Amino acid sequence: MQQENISDSSGKKEYVRTMFNDIAVRYDFLNHFLSLNIDYLWRKNVISILKPYKPKLILDVATGTADLALQATTLNPDKIIGIDISEEMLKIGQKKIFDKNKESVIQLINADSENMPLESAYFDACMVAFGVRNFENLKQGLHEMHRVLKPNGILVVLEFSKPKKFPVKQFYNFYFKNILPILGKLISKNDNAYMYLPESVNQFPDGENFTKILTEIGFNDLKIKKQSFGIASIYIGIK
Ligand SMILES: C[S@@+](CC[C@H](N)C(=O)[O-])C[C@H]1O[C@@H](n2cnc3c(N)ncnc32)[C@H](O)[C@@H]1O
């Protein structure tokens, strides 16, 4: 599929799966390099938010190479399930889990977050880092997360957002539109992946638009915690 079809949600899932399969081996390096390692801090903040809830059963949606799932092992849960549609991202994740000897805690499943092969009301916590923006059907994916959470279970979503204030807004727009696609293309060797990134961020209903959708789905006590001047946001909701 060509770049111009991204905004058309039909076929987005296959486009996204192929793209992440293509860049999987370089994904971790690119992530840390292009974000100057700030992504690590943002994921750490997700884990800190979960900590007081002492979740025993955790779902990591769109787990990719399992960075967030691995960080969540510090919460001492009984089980973490990571789910993703990209087989190649999961292969890298599986290797990291094996290398860190976390196979008894983390289980990876190759499946679609918009139609999860998981039982209802099972998890204490559900987390997603940089995943929801990629869903073909955002509401369907959020409904699924709501379904698999226990009553009073917590949802934590980390996603890019659009900074609103000068000069971060201007710097961010310039970096995202001009620098990142060129660096991303050179390093990932994929023509579209880092064109897709700014476009998908631009199309994502961030901030209060996103919390409104979470409310519609059935989440309560919604909170937004802006990260790094609003470059990313953490959304918290309770089932
Ligand atoms: C930007 S990566 C984020 C990976 C990881 N959570 C992280 O923080 O690095 C987005 C991931 O979402 C996955 N993804 C996109 N749509 C999905 C869906 N419908 N179901 C499951 N995974 C999906 C992609 O395959 C990719 O691995």
The ligand as an SDF file (V2000), in Angstrom:
LIG
                    3D

 27 29  0  0  0  0  0  0  0  0999 V2000
    5.1480    2.2420   17.8030 C   0  0  0  0  0  0  0  0  0  0  0  0
    5.0480    0.5300   18.1580 S   0  0  0  0  0  0  0  0  0  0  0  0
    4.9970    0.5270   19.9200 C   0  0  0  0  0  0  0  0  0  0  0  0
    5.5710   -0.7060   20.5180 C   0  0  0  0  0  0  0  0  0  0  0  0
    5.7710   -0.7020   22.0200 C   0  0  0  0  0  0  0  0  0  0  0  0
    4.5210   -0.6050   22.7460 N   0  0  0  0  0  0  0  0  0  0  0  0
    6.7170    0.3720   22.4460 C   0  0  0  0  0  0  0  0  0  0  0  0
    6.3880    1.1300   23.3430 O   0  0  0  0  0  0  0  0  0  0  0  0
    7.8100    0.4470   21.9080 O   0  0  0  0  0  0  0  0  0  0  0  0
    3.3740    0.1850   17.7110 C   0  0  0  0  0  0  0  0  0  0  0  0
    3.0190   -1.2810   17.7450 C   0  0  0  0  0  0  0  0  0  0  0  0
    1.5990   -1.4100   17.6200 O   0  0  0  0  0  0  0  0  0  0  0  0
    1.3440   -2.6150   16.9370 C   0  0  0  0  0  0  0  0  0  0  0  0
   -0.0510   -2.5960   16.4930 N   0  0  0  0  0  0  0  0  0  0  0  0
   -0.6580   -1.7330   15.6680 C   0  0  0  0  0  0  0  0  0  0  0  0
   -1.9530   -2.0430   15.5020 N   0  0  0  0  0  0  0  0  0  0  0  0
   -2.1870   -3.1350   16.2610 C   0  0  0  0  0  0  0  0  0  0  0  0
   -3.3360   -3.9310   16.5110 C   0  0  0  0  0  0  0  0  0  0  0  0
   -4.5100   -3.6870   15.9420 N   0  0  0  0  0  0  0  0  0  0  0  0
   -3.2040   -4.9740   17.3430 N   0  0  0  0  0  0  0  0  0  0  0  0
   -2.0130   -5.2710   17.9260 C   0  0  0  0  0  0  0  0  0  0  0  0
   -0.8880   -4.5610   17.7230 N   0  0  0  0  0  0  0  0  0  0  0  0
   -0.9770   -3.4950   16.8960 C   0  0  0  0  0  0  0  0  0  0  0  0
    2.3860   -2.6160   15.8480 C   0  0  0  0  0  0  0  0  0  0  0  0
    2.5720   -3.8880   15.2610 O   0  0  0  0  0  0  0  0  0  0  0  0
    3.6240   -2.1200   16.6150 C   0  0  0  0  0  0  0  0  0  0  0  0
    4.3720   -3.1660   17.1390 O   0  0  0  0  0  0  0  0  0  0  0  0
  1  2  1  0
  2  3  1  0
  2 10  1  0
  3  4  1  0
  4  5  1  0
  5  6  1  0
  5  7  1  0
  7  8  2  0
  7  9  1  0
 10 11  1  0
 11 12  1  0
 11 26  1  0
 12 13  1  0
 13 14  1  0
 13 24  1  0
 14 15  1  0
 14 23  1  0
 15 16  2  0
 16 17  1  0
 17 18  1  0
 17 23  2  0
 18 19  1  0
 18 20  2  0
 20 21  1  0
 21 22  2  0
 22 23  1  0
 24 25  1  0
 24 26  1  0
 26 27  1  0
M  CHG  2   2   1   9  -1
M  END
$$$$
